[in-house]
C-alpha cells in the first residue's frame, strides 16, 4: 500500500469518548504503514489521544470530531477539529500540552468563531521523520 499520498485520510466521528479507540486505531495504522519506528508510532498515538480527549471534553453535545491525516516523505500531519463552545483548549500551561510539545515536532492551535457563537478549535500535530 502506498502510505505517502497527496490525498489526506479524513475521519469523521462523533465527539464522544467511545470513539477514541477508532481514532487511535486509524492513527496507529497510518503511522505503521508510513514506516515510522514503533517508538514514534506510540508517540503519535499518545499525542492524538491527548488532543482528541481534550477536544471531546470541550465539545458541544452532538458535535463531531474531524481528524485528517496527511503522510509525506518528510512527516505526518494530523489535523484535529471540533466545535468547542467557549472552552479554550488546549491549556498551554497544562502537563498535557507539555507532553504534546515533547512528543511531536510541532503543535499549533487555531480558533475560529462561527455564526452560532461557538468556537471551532483546530489543532495540528506534525511528526517529522528522524533521519539522523
N, C-alpha and C positions, 0 to 999 in steps of 0.2 A: 504494500500500500504506500502510495506517495504521501508522506506525512507533511511535506512542506508545500504549501499552496498559497496562491494569492487570494483564495476564497476562504474567508473565516468560517469556522463551525459556530453556529449560533444556537443556543439552547434557551428556551422559554419555559420556566417552571413557576408554579405558584410560590409566592414568597412565604413559605411555610417551612419550619424546621424539618419536617418529614421528607422534604425534597433534597436535603443536604447530601444524602447518600448518592443520589443520581448525579449531582454536580461533582462530587468527589470522584465518582467512577469515570465520568467523562474527562475530567481533568487528568486523572492518572493515566488513562488510556492514551490520550493525545500526547502527553509528555513522554510516555514509554515509546510510542510509535515514532516520536521525533528523536529518538536515541539519546535522551538525556540520561545521565548516570542516575542510579537509584537514589542516591542522597539528594540530588536535585529534584527528582520526581517527588520525594517526600516533602521537601521544602515548598515546592509549588503547590502541592495538595494542601499542606497546612496553611499557607497564605490564603489560598482561595477559600478554605473553610472558615478562616477568621473573618475575612471580608464579608462573605455570604451571611455568616451568623449575625454580624453587626447590621447588615442591610435588612435582613429578615426581622430582627428585633425592632428595628425602627420603621418598618414598612406599615403602611395603612392596611387594614383588613381587606382581603380580596385582591391585593395587588400581585404583580408578577415580578419575578427576578429574571433579568436577561443577562446571559453570560455569552460573550463572544470570544473565541479562541483563534488567534492567528499565529501560525507557525512559519518561521522563515529559517534560512540557513544561520542567521545571526542570533535569533532569540525566539521566545514565545511571548506573545502579548495577550493578556487576558483582561477583558473589559467587562465589568460587573455593574449593573444598573438596576435601581428600583426607585419607586416613589417613597419618600421617607417622611412625609408630613413636614413638620417644622424641625424635626430632630436633625442635629448636626453630627453626622457620623462620617468617618470615624473620629474618635477623640485623639488628637495628635499628641496628647500628653500621656496616653494610656500605655500600659505594658504591651497590649496587642499591637499598637502602632509601632512601637519599638521593634517588636518581633518581625512585623512586615518589612520594615526597612532593613533588617538584618538578613532576612531570607531572600529577598528579591533584589534585583539590580536597580530597579526604580519603582516608585509608587507615586501615583498622582491622583488627586481628587478634584472633581468639578461638580458644581451645583447649579441647577437652573430652576428658576421659579416658573411654574406653569400656570395656565389660566385659572385653575381651580384653587390656587393659593398654596398648593402643595409644592414640595421641592423634589426634583429628580436628582438623585445623587449617583454619580458615576465614578467608579474607582478603577484605574488602570494599573495592572501589575505587569512588570516586564522582568523576565529572567533571561539574561544573556548567556550564551554558551561560554563555558570556561575552556578556552583553547590553550591555556598555559599549563 
